[in-house]
Amino acid sequence: MSKIIQKQELNEQHQLFSEFPATSYLEWRQAAEKSLKGASFEEKLVSQTYEGIELQPMYFQEDIRNLSYRSSKPGSAPYVHVLPYQVKG
């Protein structure tokens, strides 16, 4: 796909989403809880990896705004970026 077509598609998607107001986490959560009809938000929508890391059903810009490593470069401390690798075998 050419870059021009990709750019047109992104512009069209942006126009579609601009019709809807942005919502806060609180507004989203309230709508999600209403759709669960009394079921526990945490039990139904929050999951955990085998390592015990909690995975939320939705993430917002506020969730990553103050992460200290956002400005670090791959391959430099604090080494949190995953670099591409090859499996040989």
Secondary structure, 3 states (H helix, E strand, C coil): CCHHHHHHHHHHHHHHHHCCCCCCHHHHHHHHHHHCCCCCHHHHHCEECCCCCEECCCCCHHHHCCCHHHHCCCCCCCCCCCCCCCCCC
